[in-house]
Amino acid sequence: MKAILFTDGGSRGNPGPAGCGWVLLNPEGEVLTEGCHFLGLATNNIAEYTALIKGLAAAQALGVTELVVKADSELMIRQLKGIYKVKNEGLKPLFARVKELARNFRQVTYQHIPREQNQRADALANQAMDRQASFEA
């Protein structure tokens, strides 16, 4: 099964109260699942990676085999494509976890998208920060 995963993370202050959101769509654009997670005090980059980890786990649970990941974090996407090295010690275990989860899929493609194309995941990340709560639907 093919799917598209939109992810976003943010923090209010860097570090600051942080949250992340993810939306998993089928190829027709219908929502398969979505969720958000409040992280407490974290950096923006940690929130971005956590969104991806949560989204990958949700996709795996639904039996997705081919995944296109779309995120507006240029740093994260370039690190996952091998263009940038992961130098931050706090991101290294998250990067490793993403790579580990990605091995459960036949194919994972990473795409950097403009923020304007990531509005639902962004809204979910902000919802997590506003409510300081997490949910998955």
Secondary structure as UniProt FT lines:
FT   STRAND          2..11
FT   STRAND          16..25
FT   TURN            27..28
FT   STRAND          31..42
FT   HELIX           44..61
FT   TURN            62..63
FT   STRAND          66..71
FT   HELIX           74..80
FT   TURN            81..82
FT   TURN            89..91
FT   HELIX           92..102
FT   TURN            103..104
FT   STRAND          107..112
FT   HELIX           115..118
FT   HELIX           119..131
FT   STRAND          135..136
//
